Amino acid sequence: MHVKHYSANGKPNAIELNFLERAGEQETLIYKASAYDGDGDAVMDSFTNTDVNRNSKVDELDKALIRVLCKLFLEFKWYAHKE
């Protein structure tokens, strides 16, 4: 996970999640998901349509999973802070 874009107030407003598969030392990007904060309130409002749980359908559960992952990422401050 990483911050893709910061808002004018220095807070993350786009987070990208990269899901990788490892085979030994080699990593392969399997899929990506993103979340966006459209109004600068530090809450992710919109999400890419990605089958995060890999059940062959994109639904509200996938959005909820992306939301939770991003929320924890922000709460733990696992990102570089922009001054």
C-alpha positions as CSV (number, residue, x, y, z in Angstrom):
1,M,0.0,0.0,0.0
2,H,1.1,3.5,-0.7
3,V,-0.2,7.0,-1.0
4,K,-0.6,7.9,-4.7
5,H,-1.6,11.5,-4.2
6,Y,-1.8,14.1,-1.4
7,S,-4.4,16.9,-1.0
8,A,-3.4,20.6,-0.7
9,N,-3.5,20.2,3.1
10,G,-0.9,17.5,3.0
11,K,-3.2,14.6,3.8
12,P,-3.4,11.4,1.7
13,N,-6.3,11.5,-0.7
14,A,-5.5,8.6,-3.0
15,I,-4.2,5.2,-1.8
16,E,-3.2,2.4,-4.0
17,L,-3.1,-1.2,-2.9
18,N,-0.9,-3.6,-4.9
19,F,-1.5,-7.3,-4.4
20,L,1.5,-9.4,-5.2
21,E,2.2,-13.1,-5.6
22,R,5.6,-14.4,-4.6
23,A,7.4,-17.4,-6.1
24,G,10.7,-17.6,-4.4
25,E,12.5,-14.3,-4.9
26,Q,10.2,-13.2,-7.7
27,E,7.2,-11.0,-7.2
28,T,4.3,-10.7,-9.7
29,L,1.7,-8.0,-9.5
30,I,-1.7,-9.8,-9.6
31,Y,-4.1,-6.9,-9.2
32,K,-4.5,-3.4,-7.9
33,A,-7.1,-1.5,-6.0
34,S,-7.4,2.2,-5.2
35,A,-9.4,4.4,-2.8
36,Y,-10.0,8.1,-3.1
37,D,-10.9,10.9,-0.7
38,G,-12.8,13.4,-2.8
39,D,-13.5,16.1,-0.2
40,G,-10.3,16.1,1.9
41,D,-11.9,14.8,5.2
42,A,-9.4,11.9,5.5
43,V,-12.2,9.4,4.7
44,M,-12.0,7.3,1.6
45,D,-15.1,8.0,-0.4
46,S,-14.8,6.1,-3.7
47,F,-13.1,2.8,-4.7
48,T,-12.0,1.1,-7.8
49,N,-14.1,-1.9,-8.9
50,T,-11.7,-4.7,-7.9
51,D,-12.4,-8.3,-6.8
52,V,-10.3,-8.1,-3.7
53,N,-11.6,-11.3,-2.1
54,R,-11.2,-13.2,-5.5
55,N,-14.7,-14.7,-5.5
56,S,-15.2,-13.8,-9.2
57,K,-17.6,-10.9,-8.5
58,V,-17.1,-7.2,-7.6
59,D,-19.6,-6.2,-4.9
60,E,-20.0,-4.2,-1.7
61,L,-17.9,-6.7,0.2
62,D,-14.9,-5.8,-2.0
63,K,-15.4,-2.1,-1.3
64,A,-15.7,-2.7,2.4
65,L,-12.4,-4.7,2.4
66,I,-10.6,-1.9,0.5
67,R,-12.2,0.7,2.9
68,V,-11.0,-1.2,6.0
69,L,-7.5,-1.7,4.7
70,C,-7.1,1.9,3.8
71,K,-8.6,3.1,7.1
72,L,-6.0,1.0,9.0
73,F,-3.2,2.2,6.7
74,L,-4.2,5.8,7.6
75,E,-4.7,5.2,11.3
76,F,-1.3,3.5,11.7
77,K,0.2,6.3,9.5
78,W,2.1,3.8,7.4
79,Y,3.0,6.5,4.8
80,A,5.4,9.3,4.3
81,H,4.1,12.5,5.6
82,K,4.0,15.5,3.3
83,E,4.8,18.8,5.0
